[in-house]
Amino acid sequence: MPSRQEKRWTEISVEADRDSVDDLVNLLGRHCVGGAVVEDYPDDRARSGRVTVKGYLLTQDEQTRRKLEVALLLLSRVSPISEPRVTLLEPEDWAESWKAFFPPQHIGERTVIVPTWHEYAPQPQEVIIRLDPGMAFGTGLHASTRLCLAAIERLLRPGMSVLDVGTGSGILAIAAALQGAGRVQALDIDPVAVEVARENVTLNEVSTIVRVERGTLGAGPSAEVPRHTAGGYDLLLVNILAEVIITMAPAIAGALRAGGIYVGSGIISERADDVARALADAGLPLDERRQEDDWVALIGHKV
């Protein structure tokens, strides 16, 4: 991942009528970090019936940006939408952009993600995660994150030891701690994510349970990223990308105890079979597959 100095975000926005919103949200949501957001203009008569749909990409991801621009141009031929507007954002602009479109999120049966700038009165049995995503991935808006949070609700047992690989904002590690994990080790290769996750761990008062460190499983992207070699975990969460999980599969097996459970997410549906095959080859057979939109979570165990 880029460092704080290198990381820049690109905003892709399209103005459209309300009938086109679902198509745009589905398209941008499949490819953009954190999904898509919709900006309405209820008091602006000049834009009556029009909304703006936005998505965000790392500026370095030129391939996805080009793909989206072509898809949006094609969609504009059959739907009343504008040509896409592409804007390079500074890191501070990205963080502030999300605040307007990040309401409390109800996920699964009892998990609620509440941004730090919102007031929220919790209901009985709800698990409240206070979160400031800052510059880290993991707002709870993306399907891959929601799939993992729902899996934690179903799979976590009190006292479990948990490893969260690619922790981002720390959202999954915090969810595990709040729902009874005995200890949680959270890893990320991005020092910015490590900083943000630590702040969110402190915010949610789980610092005695969650430890956040820079690191990864298996071979890291560079020699400066530490390799995590501890094993015996009861539950392993890895919400990254299909290609990374495939490469990491043997290390995932090495980190789990016999019978330990893994949740692999961040997997586009077209790659799910490839990921499942790599995990099975590493001694991690698949027990269930959950899907939301085009995103898949694979859940299995170590034999």
Secondary structure, DSSP 8 states (H G I E B T S, - for coil): ---TTT--EEEEEEEEEGGGHHHHHHHHHHHSTT-EEEEE-TT-GGGTTEEEEEEEEETT-HHHHHHHHHHHHHHHTTSSB---EEEEE-HHHHHHHHHTT---EEETTTEEEEETTS-----TT-EEEEE--TTSS--S-SHHHHHHHHHHHHH--TT-EEEEES-TTSHHHHHHHHTT-SEEEEEES-HHHHHHHHHHHHHTT-TTTEEEEE-BSSS-SSTTS-B-----EEEEEEES-HHHHHHHHHHHHHHEEEEEEEEEEEEEGGGHHHHHHHHHHTT--EEEEEEETTEEEEEEE--
